[in-house]
């Protein structure tokens, strides 16, 4: 079968985003014996023309559309990004009778509601490398595919409980030849790389467990570095390790760094760290392997608020981790989430002062917290009347403690005024 795979994301979100997740689905589709064409709309100036051209020249039997982001998570004036996806589906409907299958990280959070809003034929929640080839095989056989794990059908919901791949090494990585650095000339591209999936930390507001589950599943670091080496040959030298907690488990992170050093690749990379469980040995290994910057999502400088967020660390852990990173020449980007449950003027001021004392290279501050389904924050918001049980959280809703809105925005603006490294 001929399968057109469309990355519908056209939102920059701080940096160009390369759809490696959809690239992995393309690799799995080809491994199953089908012909796959990947269309990345991010790089297209005329998306409608690009979709039309692909449909007319390729003539797909099935169309897969990846939904990465639901909204931009800006509290004051959020942009609902599914409205950018709807015209893509309309173009596909007008020019092809091929069934349209949704997938992607954003879609997986809201499988039923996103499917209904976009009007596709079906959607796959979770790891498309497993379920999508299975659906294609059943389509070829004209067999019943309704019991496919993670498959969502209009008006019927999820047909069978989704399954997580226990062994990620059985899932193909994207073909490095899918992208060329020359296509991104003039852009600061950090190529996404994922070494593991799942997060057991259960932060109160986080959607990761809905997307990837709570059990950490790891790839063999050798296969990941093999893929990176192929991307280096394609001209990429900067990588962004998208793992939610690169330093958990630390033994695995150490092995990855060692494999990267042994391979001798001249690369730079960024990662996301949990602000605890970082020792001198791992920081040293990261720096030696080419890590230049980390995202340090500590979210608050208040012990009380960290507890309400279900964080497994305190301010002292953040400070220690920050000092270790600084000592090894690794840049630090910190994150604050202000206005969540229990927040008061005193805890906000405590967080701002704490963040300032770390002397990080960059600080990103978010006012209000996006409410995602199946999270502790959603439960609290319903209990407090911020949202109701009937609210469709597909459309962005935020938790921002009542009475602090204007003051919070004013004090953040004042703090940012003479701190050039601080931003919204």
C-alpha positions in Angstrom: 0.0 0.0 0.0 1.1 3.6 -0.6 0.9 5.6 2.6 1.2 9.3 2.9 2.3 10.5 6.3 1.8 14.2 7.0 3.3 16.2 9.9 0.7 18.8 10.3 2.7 20.9 12.8 3.6 24.4 11.5 4.2 26.1 14.8 7.8 27.0 15.5 7.6 26.9 19.3 11.1 28.4 20.1 12.9 26.3 17.4 12.2 24.3 14.2 10.8 20.9 15.1 11.8 18.0 13.0 9.0 15.2 13.0 11.2 12.3 14.0 8.3 10.5 15.6 6.5 10.4 12.3 9.8 9.4 10.8 9.8 6.3 13.0 6.2 5.5 11.9 7.4 5.8 8.3 10.3 3.4 9.0 7.9 0.9 10.6 5.5 1.3 7.7 8.2 0.5 5.2 9.5 -2.4 7.3 6.0 -3.9 7.0 6.3 -3.8 3.3 4.5 -0.6 2.4 5.6 2.5 0.5 5.7 5.6 2.7 6.0 9.2 1.8 6.7 11.7 4.6 5.4 15.3 4.1 6.6 17.8 6.7 4.4 20.9 6.5 6.8 22.9 8.7 9.1 23.5 5.8 6.4 24.4 3.3 5.5 28.0 2.5 2.2 26.9 0.9 0.8 24.0 2.9 -2.3 23.6 0.8 -0.3 23.3 -2.4 2.1 20.9 -0.8 -0.7 18.5 0.3 -2.4 18.7 -3.1 0.9 18.0 -4.9 1.6 15.0 -2.7 -1.9 13.6 -3.1 -1.9 13.9 -6.9 1.6 12.6 -7.5 1.7 9.8 -4.9 -1.9 8.7 -4.9 -2.0 7.2 -1.4 -4.2 4.3 -0.2 -4.0 5.6 3.4 -3.2 9.0 4.9 -1.7 9.3 8.3 -1.7 12.8 10.0 0.5 13.5 13.0 -0.8 16.0 15.6 2.0 17.2 17.8 0.6 20.2 19.6 -3.0 21.0 20.7 -2.3 24.6 21.7 0.6 26.9 22.5 0.0 26.8 26.3 0.0 30.6 26.6 -2.4 31.4 29.4 -3.3 35.0 28.5 -4.2 34.3 24.9 -3.8 30.7 23.9 -3.8 29.7 20.2 -5.8 26.5 19.4 -3.5 24.8 17.0 -6.0 22.1 15.8 -7.5 24.9 13.6 -4.3 24.6 11.5 -4.8 20.9 11.1 -8.5 21.1 9.9 -7.6 22.6 6.5 -5.1 19.8 5.9 -7.8 17.2 6.5 -10.2 19.1 4.3 -7.7 19.1 1.5 -7.2 15.4 1.8 -11.0 14.8 1.8 -11.4 16.9 -1.3 -8.7 15.2 -3.3 -8.6 11.7 -2.1 -11.0 9.0 -0.7 -8.2 7.3 1.2 -9.0 6.8 4.9 -7.4 9.4 7.3 -5.7 8.1 10.4 -4.6 10.5 13.2 -1.7 10.0 15.6 1.0 11.9 17.4 1.8 13.1 21.0 -0.9 15.8 21.1 -3.6 13.5 19.6 -2.8 10.8 22.2 -3.8 13.0 25.1 -7.3 13.6 23.6 -7.9 10.7 21.3 -11.7 10.8 21.2 -12.3 14.6 21.3 -9.5 15.4 18.8 -10.9 12.8 16.4 -14.4 14.2 16.7 -13.1 17.8 16.2 -11.0 17.1 13.2 -13.3 14.6 11.5 -10.8 12.0 10.6 -11.8 8.3 10.0 -9.8 6.9 13.0 -6.9 7.6 15.3 -4.2 5.7 17.1 -3.3 6.6 20.7 0.2 5.9 21.6 3.1 4.2 19.8 2.2 4.3 16.1 5.1 2.1 15.1 3.2 -0.8 16.5 -0.5 -0.1 15.8 -0.3 1.7 12.5 1.3 -1.2 10.5 -1.2 -3.6 12.2 -4.1 -1.4 10.9 -2.6 -1.3 7.4 -2.3 -5.1 7.3 -5.9 -5.6 8.4 -7.0 -3.0 5.8 -5.2 -4.9 3.1 -6.9 -8.1 4.2 -10.2 -6.3 4.4 -10.4 -7.7 7.9 -12.0 -6.2 11.1 -9.4 -3.9 12.7 -11.6 -2.5 15.4 -9.9 -4.5 18.1 -6.5 -3.0 17.4 -5.0 -1.7 20.7 -5.1 2.0 20.9 -7.4 2.4 17.9 -10.1 5.1 18.3 -13.2 5.2 16.0 -15.7 8.1 15.7 -18.4 7.9 18.2 -17.2 4.5 19.5 -14.0 5.6 21.4 -11.0 3.4 22.1 -11.7 -0.1 20.8 -9.0 -2.0 22.8 -6.7 -1.0 25.5 -3.5 0.5 24.1 -0.2 -1.4 24.5 3.2 0.0 25.3 6.2 -1.6 23.5 8.3 -3.3 26.2 11.4 -3.5 24.0 12.0 -0.3 22.1 14.8 -1.9 20.2 12.1 -3.8 18.2 10.8 -0.5 16.9 12.7 1.0 14.0 14.4 4.4 14.3 13.8 7.0 11.6 15.9 6.7 8.5 18.6 9.4 8.8 18.3 9.9 5.1 14.8 11.3 5.6 16.3 14.7 6.4 19.2 16.8 5.2 20.8 19.7 7.1 20.8 21.7 3.8 17.0 22.0 4.0 17.4 24.0 7.3 20.1 26.5 6.1 20.1 29.6 8.3 18.0 27.9 11.1 19.3 26.8 14.5 18.2 23.2 14.3 18.6 20.8 17.2 17.8 17.3 15.9 15.4 15.5 18.3 16.7 12.1 19.6 14.8 9.9 22.0 16.6 7.2 24.0 13.8 6.1 26.3 10.0 6.5 26.9 7.9 6.7 30.0 8.2 8.7 33.2 7.4 7.4 36.7 7.5 10.7 38.5 3.8 11.5 38.3 4.0 15.3 38.5 0.6 16.7 39.3 0.1 18.6 36.0 2.1 16.5 33.5 0.6 14.7 30.4 3.7 12.5 29.8 2.2 9.4 31.5 -0.8 9.6 29.2 1.4 9.8 26.2 4.2 7.4 27.1 3.2 5.5 30.3 4.8 5.5 33.7 7.3 2.7 33.1 10.7 3.7 31.7 11.6 1.7 28.6 15.0 2.2 27.1 16.7 1.7 23.8 20.2 0.2 23.5 22.4 3.3 23.5 24.5 1.8 20.7 21.5 1.9 18.3 20.7 5.5 19.3 24.3 6.6 18.7 24.2 4.6 15.4 21.2 6.8 14.4 23.0 9.9 15.5 26.0 9.0 13.4 23.8 8.7 10.3 22.4 12.1 11.1 25.9 13.5 11.4 26.6 12.1 7.9 23.5 14.0 6.8 25.0 17.2 8.1 23.5 17.6 11.6 25.8 18.4 14.5 23.3 19.5 17.2 20.9 17.2 19.0 18.1 17.6 21.5 17.6 14.5 23.7 13.8 14.7 24.2 13.8 12.2 27.1 11.8 13.8 29.9 14.3 12.8 32.6 17.7 12.1 31.0 19.4 11.4 34.4 16.8 8.7 35.4 18.2 6.1 35.6 21.7 7.6 35.9 23.4 4.3 35.1 21.7 4.3 31.7 22.6 7.9 31.1 26.2 7.1 32.0 26.3 4.3 29.4 24.8 6.5 26.7 27.5 9.1 27.3 30.3 6.5 27.2 29.0 5.1 23.9 28.9 8.6 22.5 32.4 9.3 23.6 33.7 6.0 22.3 32.2 6.7 18.9 34.1 10.0 18.7 31.2 12.0 17.2 31.9 15.7 17.1 28.4 16.8 18.3 26.7 19.1 20.7 23.5 18.2 22.6 20.9 19.4 25.0 18.9 17.3 27.5 16.1 17.6 30.1 17.1 16.8 33.7 15.2 15.9 36.7 16.6 18.3 39.4 17.8 15.5 41.5 20.0 12.4 41.0 22.8 14.2 39.2 26.2 13.4 40.6 29.6 14.7 39.7 30.4 11.6 37.7 27.4 11.9 35.4 27.8 15.7 34.9 31.4 15.1 34.0 30.4 12.3 31.5 27.7 14.5 30.0 30.2 17.4 29.4 32.8 15.0 27.9 30.2 13.5 25.6 29.2 17.0 24.2 26.3 18.1 26.4 26.2 21.9 26.2 22.9 22.8 27.8 20.2 21.3 30.0 16.6 22.2 30.7 16.1 22.2 34.5 12.4 22.1 35.2 12.3 22.8 38.9 9.0 24.8 38.5 9.1 26.4 42.0 11.4 27.5 44.7 8.9 26.8 47.4 9.1 23.5 49.3 5.4 23.7 49.9 4.5 24.2 46.3 6.9 21.5 45.1 5.1 19.1 47.4 1.7 20.1 45.9 3.2 19.4 42.4 4.3 16.0 43.6 7.9 16.7 43.0 10.5 14.3 44.6 13.0 17.1 45.2 13.4 20.3 47.2 15.1 23.6 46.5 18.4 22.3 48.0 18.5 19.5 45.4 18.0 22.1 42.6 20.8 24.3 43.9 23.2 21.4 44.2 22.4 20.2 40.7 22.7 23.7 39.3 26.2 24.1 40.9 27.4 20.7 39.5 26.3 21.7 36.0 27.9 25.1 36.3 31.2 23.5 37.4 31.3 21.4 34.3 30.5 24.2 31.9 27.0 23.1 31.0 24.5 25.9 30.4 21.3 25.8 32.4 17.8 26.9 31.4 15.4 27.0 34.4 11.6 26.8 34.4 9.0 28.2 36.8 5.3 27.4 36.8 3.6 30.0 38.8 0.0 30.3 39.9 -0.8 26.6 40.6 -2.7 25.1 43.6 -1.7 26.7 46.9 0.3 29.5 45.3 0.4 32.8 47.3 2.3 36.1 47.0 4.8 34.8 49.5 5.5 31.6 47.5 5.7 33.4 44.2 8.3 35.8 45.7 10.1 32.9 47.3 10.3 31.2 43.8 11.5 34.3 42.0 14.2 35.0 44.6 15.3 31.4 44.5 15.5 31.3 40.7 17.5 34.6 40.7 20.0 33.2 43.2 20.9 30.3 40.9 22.3 32.7 38.3 21.1 30.5 35.5 21.9 31.5 31.9 18.2 31.4 30.9 15.0 31.4 32.9 11.6 30.7 31.4 8.5 31.7 33.5 5.0 30.5 32.8 2.0 32.0 34.5 -0.8 29.5 35.0 -0.7 25.8 34.3 -2.4 24.0 31.4 -5.0 21.5 32.7 -4.7 18.0 31.1 -7.1 15.1 31.6 -6.2 12.3 33.9 -3.9 14.4 36.0 -4.0 15.3 39.7 -4.3 19.0 38.7 -7.5 18.2 36.7 -8.9 16.5 39.8 -8.1 19.5 42.0 -9.5 21.9 39.4 -12.8 20.1 39.2 -13.0 19.9 43.0 -12.4 23.6 43.3 -14.8 24.5 40.5 -12.2 25.8 38.2 -13.5 23.3 35.6 -16.5 21.0 35.5 -16.7 17.3 34.7 -18.3 18.3 31.4 -15.5 20.7 30.3 -13.8 19.5 27.1 -10.1 20.0 28.0 -9.2 19.7 24.4 -9.8 23.4 24.3 -7.1 25.0 26.6 -8.0 25.6 30.2 -5.6 26.8 32.8 -5.3 26.7 36.5 -4.4 30.1 37.9 -5.2 30.7 41.5 -7.9 33.3 41.9 -7.0 36.8 43.1 -3.3 36.6 41.9 -3.7 37.1 38.2 -3.0 40.8 37.8 -0.5 41.0 40.6 1.4 37.9 39.3 1.8 39.3 35.8 2.9 42.6 37.1 5.6 41.2 39.4 6.9 38.8 36.8 7.2 41.7 34.3 9.1 43.8 37.0 11.5 40.9 37.6 12.1 40.3 34.0 12.8 44.0 33.2 16.4 44.0 34.4 17.2 40.3 33.8 17.9 39.8 30.1 18.1 36.0 30.4 14.5 35.8 31.8 11.6 35.4 29.4 8.0 34.2 29.3 
